Each structure stands twice: as C-alpha cells, then as structure tokens.
C-alpha cells in the first residue's frame, strides 16, 4: 500500500519527465535528419532547454521520493505509538473496572 502511495505521488513528475524525454528524442531525431527546416542553432538551444528541464524534473522526483520515504517512516512510527497507547488505555480501563467492582 505504501508503494502505491509513492507511485501516486510521483506520477505527475514521471509524466513530466517522460514528456521531456519524448520531446528530447524528437529534437534529436530532427537534428539527425537532413530535411529539417529549423536552424541547427535553434535545435541545439531547444535541446539544451529540454535537457535542463528533464534534469530539474529528475531532481524534483528524487526530492519527492525522499519526502515520501520520510513520511512513510514517520507514519509507521505514529501507528506504532497509537497501537501502544490504545493497548495502555485498554489495560487502564480493565484495572479501573476491576477496582470499581
């Protein structure tokens, strides 16, 4: 279930990274083609821009993955604490009930 939350949280970043990779591939194909109407300098600049955006998206994805891992760990700690608090409350209720009889 935690892996599902991880993938759901990261979907937008993977989508943007995939789009950037596709655009980069199209630009590289156009650059390799001899039938291009776009000047080489413009293609190179667009290629650099897309590559920069892809790198930024990858950094963001890694940051979000780290946040999700940290939150997952914190969530597990909180669940553990709640479990023990509930157990302690039940034990206290039982003791109180025995004393009131």
C-alpha positions in Angstrom: 0.0 0.0 0.0 2.9 2.4 0.8 4.4 1.7 -2.6 1.1 2.6 -4.1 1.1 6.0 -2.4 4.7 6.5 -3.6 3.8 5.9 -7.2 0.6 8.0 -6.9 2.6 10.9 -5.5 5.3 10.7 -8.1 3.0 10.1 -11.2 3.0 13.9 -12.2 6.8 14.0 -12.0 7.3 10.8 -14.0 4.7 12.1 -16.6 6.6 15.4 -17.0 10.0 13.6 -17.2 8.5 11.2 -19.8 7.2 14.2 -21.9 10.6 15.9 -21.7 12.3 12.7 -22.8 9.9 12.3 -25.7 10.5 15.9 -26.8 14.2 15.4 -26.5 14.0 12.3 -28.7 12.0 14.2 -31.3 14.6 17.0 -31.3 17.4 14.6 -31.6 15.7 12.9 -34.5 15.1 16.2 -36.2 18.7 17.2 -35.6 19.9 14.0 -37.2 17.6 14.5 -40.1 18.9 16.3 -43.1 15.4 17.5 -44.1 14.9 19.9 -41.2 13.7 23.4 -41.7 14.8 24.5 -38.2 18.3 26.0 -38.0 20.8 23.9 -36.1 21.4 26.6 -33.5 17.8 26.7 -32.6 17.6 22.9 -32.3 20.7 22.9 -30.1 19.2 25.6 -27.8 15.8 23.8 -27.6 17.7 20.5 -26.9 19.6 22.2 -24.0 16.4 23.7 -22.6 14.6 20.4 -22.6 17.6 18.6 -21.2 17.8 21.2 -18.4 14.0 20.7 -17.7 14.5 17.0 -17.6 17.3 17.3 -15.1 15.2 19.6 -13.0 12.3 17.1 -13.1 14.6 14.3 -12.1 15.9 16.3 -9.1 12.3 17.0 -8.1 11.3 13.4 -8.4 14.3 12.4 -6.2 13.3 15.0 -3.6 9.7 13.9 -3.6 10.8 10.2 -3.2 12.9 11.2 -0.2 9.9 13.1 1.3 7.6 10.1 0.7 10.1 7.8 2.4 10.5 10.1 5.4 6.7 10.4 5.7 6.2 6.7 5.4 8.7 6.1 8.2 7.0 8.8 10.4 3.6 7.3 9.6 4.8 3.8 10.8 6.2 5.4 14.0 2.9 7.1 14.7 0.9 3.9 14.0 3.2 2.1 16.5 2.7 4.7 19.1 -1.1 4.6 18.6 -1.1 0.9 19.0 0.7 1.1 22.3 -1.5 4.0 23.6 -4.7 2.0 22.7 -3.3 -1.0 24.5 -2.4 1.0 27.6 -5.8 2.6 27.6 -7.5 -0.8 27.5 -5.3 -2.1 30.3 -6.1 1.0 32.4 -9.9 0.6 31.7 -9.7 -3.0 32.8 -7.9 -2.1 36.0 -10.4 0.6 36.7 -13.3 -1.7 36.1 -11.8 -4.3 38.5 -11.3 -1.7 41.2 -14.9 -0.4 40.8 -16.4 -3.9 41.3 
